[in-house]
Amino acid sequence: MVEKQEENENTLIEGEIETNLTDTHGATETGSTVAEEILEEVAQLREQVVELTAQSKEYLDGWQRARADFANYKKRIEREQAETYRMAAASVLKRFLEVLDDLDLALANKPEQGGAEDFSNGIELIRQKLLLIMENEGITKMDVDGMEFDPNLHEAISSEDSPDHDSGEIIAVVKNGYMVGDKVLRPAVVRVAK
């Protein structure tokens, strides 16, 4: 049944070709000339298909590259904005580090006698609240006890002899240092063993 349909289609196509091949005077061209023209036209159409396919692939590749570039650009801008926000917040909070140092000094020297215990507890609560705000903004205190001196993280104010410490080891912290992520917000001010 499929073969009969193909034969019918071929007969119809051949009839159309003969009709199209009749010139204005009603004469029929020879079969070989017609076949050559049809093959030439088919070859031209195939070339166009190949060219258009290549062009569409080129456009698709360009579109995909542009889309990937835009996605990368968007991610980079988001990272830069987050970093800018973090550094701006750190810059503002850096001003409060001196206040935190003063609170630490006040708590270290609180009076043992009298009714100052409630007052010192209030100062301790204020200090804890300030530390919590700083931690929420990504600011962390450096832990430098027993570390070797690192000029990228520490600022030495003195170099002293110490039988209990190795040369270059931090003896004491004068002012705490703070980090924002992996960047130094304020270096730790330290005393170093000779």
N, C-alpha and C positions, 0 to 999 in steps of 0.2 A: 504494500500500500504506500509506503514511504517512497519507493522507487517510482511509482506512477505519479506522485505529487512532484517529484524532482523532474521527471520527464515533461510534465505539463508546464512547470515553471520555465524550464529550458526552452520549450517551444514558444512560450509567450515572450521570453527575452529575445529569442532569435527574430521573432516577428517584429518586435519593437526596433531592433537594430536595423532590420531591412527597411522599415518605414523611415527611420531617421537617416538612412543612407541615401535615400532618393533625393537627387538634387532638384533645383528649381525647374528643370526641363523634364523631370519625370524619369531621368535615366538613373540606373542603379550602378554604383561604383563597383569595382571588382572587389572580391572578398579579401584579398591580401592587403589592399590599401586600407580597407576598413579595419582590419585586424591590427595593422600597424598603428593606426590612429588611436584605437582603443587601448592598446598596450602602452602607447606613449602617454595617453591621458592617465592611465592607471599608475604609471611610473611617477608622473608629476604629483598625483594625489598622495602616493606613498611618501614622496620626498616632503610634501607639506605636512603629513602626519608626523614624520620623524622630526622635522623642524619644530612643529608646535609642541610635541612631547618634550623635546629638549628645553624649549622655552618655558614650558609649564614647570618642569623640574627646577630650572634656574630660579623662577619666581618663588616656588615653594621653599627652596633652600634659603633664598634671601629673606623671605618672610619668617622662617624658623629662626634664622640667625638674629634678625631684628627683635623677635620676641624674646629670645634668650638674653640678648644684650639688655633689653628693657627690664627683664626680671632681675638680672644682676645689678643693674643701676638702682632699681628700687630697693634691693636688699642693702646695697652699699649706703644709700641715703638714710635708710632706717638705722643702720649701725652708727653712722656719723651723727645723726640726731640724738640717739641714745647717749653716745659718748659726750656730745656737747652738753646735754642736759646734766649728765653725771658730773662733768667738770665744772659747770656753772654752780651746781648745788655744792660741790666740794669747795669751790672758791668762797662761797658765802659762809659755809660752815667752818672754814679754816680760820675765820675771824673769831669764832667762838672757842677755838682751842686754848687761847690765852685765858678765857673765863674758866674753862675746864681745869687748866693748870692751877688757877687761883683757888678753885673749889677743892682740888686735891691737897693743896698746901694748907688750906683752912682746916680740912679734916685731919691732916697729919699733925696739926698743932692745936687740936681742940683741948679745951681745959677739962681736967678730970674732976674738978670739984665745982660745986655750985649747981645752979639749975640750968646749965648749958647743954645738958644731954638732949633735951627736946629740940633745941636750936640746931645742934650738930646733926641730929637725925633728919631734920628738915633739909639741911644742906646736902646730906647724903642722898635724899630722895630727888632733889633737883639735879644733882650730878648724874644719878642713874637715868633720869628722864633725858638729859642731854646726850648721854652715851647711847641710849636707845634710838633717839632721832638720828644720830650720826650713823649707827649701824644700819638703819633702814635706808640710808642714802648710800650705803656701800663703803663707808669709812670705817676702817679697822685699826686698832692699836697694834703697833709693832711689838713683838715679843723679842727683846734683845738681850735678856739676861744670859750670861755665859757664852755669848756669841763672839766670833772674831770681828774685829773692826772692819767695816766695809764702807768706803767713802761714798758709795752710791746710796747708802741707807742711813749712815750715821754722820754726825758732825762732832768731832773731838774738840773738847775745850781744854783738856790737859792730858799730859802723858806722865804717869807716875810709876814709881817702883812699887811692886806688890809681890810679896813672896807667895801669896795664895793663887796668883793668876799667871798664865803664860804670857809671853810677849805678844802684844797685839790683841789680847782679850779684853773685853769690856769689863771694867771694874764696877761702875755704877752709872745709872741713868739719871741725868740732871733734869731733862725734859723728855717726856714720851714722844715718840715719833708715830706718825699715822700714814696709812696707805689708803688710796682709792683704787680698788681693784688691784692691779699690779703696778700702779704708779705711786711714787712717793708724794704725799701731800705735804708733809713736814718731816724732815729728817730728825732722828732721835739725837738729842744732845747728850753726849756721854763722856765719861772719863776712861782712859785706856791705859793698860799696863804697858810698861817699857819692856 
